[in-house]
Amino acid sequence: MALEFSVVIPTYKQPALLLKCLDALGRQQLPFDQFEIIVVDEGNSPETKTAVLLFSKQIARDSGLIEISYLSQPERSGPASARNIGWRAARGRIIAFTDDDCLPEPSWLSSALPYFQRGGQVMSGQLKVLLPNQPTPLDRTATFLKRAEFMAANCFCRKSTLERVGGFEEAFDTAWREDSDLQFKFLRVGIPIGKCPEAIVIYPIRPCPWYSLLLDEQKNCYDALLYKRHPSLFRERIPVYRRQVIRYYTSVSSLIIGLVGFLIGQGSISMMGVCIWAVLSADLVMYHLPSSPLTWLTLKHAILMAIATPFLSVYWRLYGAVKYKVLYW
């Protein structure tokens, strides 16, 4: 029997999470002879390969045989590259993408199949975000994920459709905007993208260190790449949070003006710049304070976040604009 689906999972040094994802796929309601699983290891990790082999043996013993393949990248090039390796090696008519830290529900594949039987080409499922019990810096990120139109953590594409547009753009060498780029490529050639809220993937957000959002600011440079490749669709579909960005530029500029004023002996200019920076920083401190009871530690983290975020955000936006040679801010 021909395979309906090939499930492609990029992974990087998370064998324990990957096993949970594979276990969820082992509970699919779709008959096992109608889909295969392809794991693409970005880290070329022996632990990941062992995890895949263990799952393969366990599922064969407990439930029957699921075809599962382990592929590895010679060097890490990002999830876009890993997904391309996976779908190009696939035997299924439909490629189902998810991530190693996600948990597809048992009806995930069976819910998506009717859409393609009716002639659909690309479809996006529903991502359910689960927050940890304790407050996390990524609470606001969860809101962004819920509003996203198209996510590689839960999407389906005919293999022939991916071949038509060339798959994922590998210049996006981290997990950011590579799925939006694929979405825009589909839209530019007139391929409709359907929705199937019944095809559910659970995404549990794990506890993370307080500075994780500072590290995420590096992703801003890939917004410039997406804008360069699809300027009209970027303006139409990507929220830019312009007021926040203006505040960041104003904060950085005002502190620079304050320092320059001090160096050249212009006290009034220096004072004005520092005061503007201080007011904006105080406002950002309030924004970063958690909803949980205030402690000295959470206050310290909020202050550090408020001071560092504008500089990192502006730096990575300008870095992207220079690297990709595009007028973008």
QUILIN-V545886 format. One record per residue. N is the residue number from 1. SS is DSSP state (a for helix, b for strand, c for the rest). OMEGA is omega in whole degrees, -180 to 180 (999 if undefined). D_LAST is the distance of its C-alpha to the last C-alpha in Angstrom with 1 decimal. Layout:
# QUILIN-V545886
n=[N/N]
ss=[SS/SS]
omega=[OMEGA/OMEGA]
d_last=[D_LAST/D_LAST]
This chain:
# QUILIN-V545886
n=[1/2/3/4/5/6/7/8/9/10/11/12/13/14/15/16/17/18/19/20/21/22/23/24/25/26/27/28/29/30/31/32/33/34/35/36/37/38/39/40/41/42/43/44/45/46/47/48/49/50/51/52/53/54/55/56/57/58/59/60/61/62/63/64/65/66/67/68/69/70/71/72/73/74/75/76/77/78/79/80/81/82/83/84/85/86/87/88/89/90/91/92/93/94/95/96/97/98/99/100/101/102/103/104/105/106/107/108/109/110/111/112/113/114/115/116/117/118/119/120/121/122/123/124/125/126/127/128/129/130/131/132/133/134/135/136/137/138/139/140/141/142/143/144/145/146/147/148/149/150/151/152/153/154/155/156/157/158/159/160/161/162/163/164/165/166/167/168/169/170/171/172/173/174/175/176/177/178/179/180/181/182/183/184/185/186/187/188/189/190/191/192/193/194/195/196/197/198/199/200/201/202/203/204/205/206/207/208/209/210/211/212/213/214/215/216/217/218/219/220/221/222/223/224/225/226/227/228/229/230/231/232/233/234/235/236/237/238/239/240/241/242/243/244/245/246/247/248/249/250/251/252/253/254/255/256/257/258/259/260/261/262/263/264/265/266/267/268/269/270/271/272/273/274/275/276/277/278/279/280/281/282/283/284/285/286/287/288/289/290/291/292/293/294/295/296/297/298/299/300/301/302/303/304/305/306/307/308/309/310/311/312/313/314/315/316/317/318/319/320/321/322/323/324/325/326/327/328/329]
ss=[c/c/c/c/b/b/b/b/b/b/b/c/c/c/a/a/a/a/a/a/a/a/a/a/a/c/c/c/c/c/c/a/a/a/b/b/b/b/b/b/b/c/c/c/c/a/a/a/a/a/a/a/a/a/a/a/a/a/a/a/a/a/c/c/c/c/b/b/b/b/b/b/c/c/c/c/c/c/a/a/a/a/a/a/a/a/a/a/c/c/c/c/c/b/b/b/b/b/b/c/c/b/b/b/c/c/c/a/a/a/a/a/a/a/a/a/a/c/c/c/c/b/b/b/b/b/b/b/b/b/c/c/c/c/c/c/c/c/a/a/a/a/a/a/a/a/a/c/c/c/c/a/a/a/b/b/b/b/a/a/a/a/a/a/a/c/c/c/c/c/c/c/c/c/c/c/c/a/a/a/a/a/a/a/a/a/a/a/c/c/c/c/b/b/b/b/b/b/b/b/b/b/b/b/c/c/c/c/c/c/c/a/a/a/a/a/a/a/a/a/a/a/a/a/a/a/a/a/a/c/a/a/a/a/a/a/a/c/c/c/c/a/a/a/a/a/a/a/a/a/a/a/a/a/a/a/a/a/a/a/a/a/a/c/c/c/a/a/a/a/a/a/a/a/a/a/a/a/a/a/a/a/a/a/a/a/a/a/c/c/c/c/c/c/c/a/a/a/a/a/a/a/a/a/a/a/a/a/a/a/a/a/a/a/a/a/a/a/a/a/a/a/a/c/c/c/c/c/c]
omega=[179/179/175/-173/162/180/-177/-178/170/-179/179/172/175/-174/-180/177/179/179/177/178/179/178/177/178/176/179/-178/178/178/178/-175/-179/179/177/174/177/178/177/179/-174/178/-176/-178/-169/176/179/178/178/178/179/179/179/178/179/-179/180/-179/-178/177/-179/-171/-168/-173/-172/166/176/-180/-178/175/176/180/173/177/175/-174/-180/179/-178/178/178/-180/179/177/176/-177/-175/178/177/-173/177/-180/178/-176/178/177/-179/168/-176/-175/179/-179/-178/176/177/-175/-178/-173/-177/-178/177/-178/-172/-178/180/-179/175/176/176/180/-178/-180/-178/177/177/-179/176/177/-176/177/179/176/-178/-179/178/-179/177/-176/177/-179/177/179/178/178/-179/-179/-177/-176/-178/-171/-176/180/178/180/176/-177/180/169/-180/179/178/176/177/-178/-177/178/178/-177/175/-172/173/172/-171/170/-176/179/174/178/178/176/178/178/177/-178/176/176/-177/-177/178/173/178/-179/178/-179/178/176/-178/179/177/-168/170/178/177/178/176/-178/174/-176/179/-175/-176/-176/179/175/178/-179/-180/178/-179/-179/-178/180/171/178/178/179/179/-180/-177/-175/-173/-177/-180/176/-179/-177/-164/-178/177/-176/178/-171/-179/179/180/178/178/180/179/180/179/-180/-177/-177/178/177/178/179/179/178/178/178/-177/-178/176/178/-174/-177/178/179/-179/180/-179/-179/180/178/179/-178/180/180/179/178/178/178/175/179/-180/-176/178/-179/179/179/179/-176/173/178/-179/-180/177/179/180/179/179/179/178/-178/-179/-172/-172/-179/-178/179/-180/-180/-179/-176/175/179/177/179/180/179/-176/-176/174/180/178/-174/178/999]
d_last=[51.8/48.4/45.5/43.3/40.4/38.9/36.9/34.3/33.1/30.8/31.8/31.2/33.8/34.5/38.0/39.0/36.2/36.8/40.5/39.7/37.6/40.4/42.9/41.1/41.2/44.9/45.5/44.3/46.7/46.2/49.1/48.3/49.5/46.7/43.7/42.8/40.3/38.3/36.8/34.4/34.3/31.2/33.1/36.4/38.0/41.8/41.4/39.3/41.8/44.6/43.0/42.8/46.4/47.6/46.1/47.6/51.0/50.8/49.8/52.6/55.1/54.1/52.9/53.3/51.3/47.6/46.4/43.8/42.3/40.6/38.3/36.4/33.6/34.9/31.7/28.7/26.1/24.5/25.6/24.5/26.9/29.5/29.4/29.9/32.9/34.2/34.2/35.5/38.4/39.0/42.3/41.4/40.5/37.7/35.1/34.3/31.3/31.1/30.2/32.6/31.8/32.5/35.9/36.7/39.3/42.7/42.2/38.7/40.0/42.9/40.7/38.4/41.2/42.5/39.2/39.5/43.2/42.4/40.3/36.8/34.4/31.4/31.4/29.4/31.4/31.0/29.5/31.3/29.6/32.1/31.2/33.5/36.0/34.4/31.1/28.2/24.6/23.7/25.3/22.0/20.9/24.2/23.1/20.0/22.4/24.9/22.5/21.3/22.7/23.5/24.0/25.6/27.7/29.7/29.7/32.4/32.4/35.3/35.6/36.1/32.9/30.9/32.8/31.8/28.1/28.4/27.5/24.4/21.9/22.7/19.5/18.3/20.6/20.1/20.7/17.3/16.2/19.3/21.1/18.5/18.5/22.3/22.3/20.3/22.7/25.6/24.4/23.8/27.4/28.8/29.8/30.1/29.0/31.7/31.7/34.5/34.3/37.6/36.1/35.1/33.5/33.6/30.7/32.0/29.3/30.9/30.9/28.3/27.9/26.1/23.4/22.4/19.2/18.2/18.8/16.8/13.6/13.8/13.3/9.6/9.7/11.7/9.3/7.8/11.6/12.4/10.1/11.7/15.1/15.1/12.7/15.2/16.2/12.8/12.3/15.9/16.3/13.5/13.0/9.5/11.3/9.4/12.1/11.8/8.2/9.4/12.4/11.0/9.5/12.8/14.8/13.8/14.1/17.4/18.9/18.3/19.8/22.6/23.4/23.4/25.6/27.9/28.3/29.2/31.5/29.8/30.6/29.5/25.9/25.9/27.2/24.8/21.7/23.4/24.5/21.1/19.8/23.0/22.8/19.3/20.5/23.6/21.9/19.9/23.3/24.8/22.2/22.9/26.6/28.4/30.8/33.6/35.9/34.3/35.4/34.8/33.0/30.6/29.9/29.3/26.8/25.0/24.8/23.6/20.9/19.8/19.7/18.1/15.4/12.9/13.4/13.2/10.1/8.2/10.3/9.8/6.0/6.8/10.0/8.9/7.2/10.6/12.8/12.2/11.8/9.2/6.9/3.8/0.0]
